[in-house]
Amino acid sequence: MKKNMGSADKGFRVLVAIAIALLYYFDVIQGTLAYVLMALAIIFLITSFVSFCPLYVPLGINTCKKKD
């Protein structure tokens, strides 16, 4: 897996995951929506830690800065 996520992209994903977790913790989101969003938050965290998003490959997106 070649890294395809930059630091801004990873930071944004972590912030979104934290926001979803806080919404769940404070019972703002409940039920099926909460489970779907928590699954998305977990995926965001995992992709942030490994710096690779599988969805970016077929779309041809790369937010990682290239080293010259």
N, C-alpha and C positions, 0 to 999 in steps of 0.2 A: 504494500500500500504506500503510494507516494503521497506525501502531505499536500493537501489542496485547500487548507483553511489558514487564513492569516490571523494575527492576534486580535484585531478588531472584531472579526467574525466570531472567534471563540469567546471573547468577552461578552459580546451581545447575547450569544446563546446561553452562557452561564447566567447572565442577568435575567433573561426570560425564564429560565428554569427556576431560579430563586423566586421570581415573582409568582409563578404558578404554584410553587410549594407554599408560599405565604398565603395566597388566595385559598388554597385547600385547608391550610392550618386554621385560618380564621373563619372557615365555613362560608366563604363567599361563593365558592363553587361546590356543588354537591352532585351525587349520583353519577350517571354515565358520563356526563361532561367532565367531571372531576377525574374519573379514571382515564379517559382519553387524553386529557391535558397532562396528567401526571406521567403517562406513558411517553408522551411527546417530550416532557421535561427530562425524563431519564435518557431518551435518545439524544437530546441536545447535550446533556452532560457527557455521555459516552463519546460522541463525535468530537466534542471539545477537547477531551483528554487525549484522544488519539490523533487529533488534527487531521482527520480524514472524514469526508462526507460522501457516502456512496452515491447519493443523488446528484452530486456535482459532476460525476464522471460522464454519464450520458448527456448531460446538459452542457458540458464543456466549460464549466465554471471553475476558476481557480483564484482564490483570494489571497493565496500565499505569495509573499514577495519573492521574486526570483533573485538569486545571488548571481552576480556577474563574475 
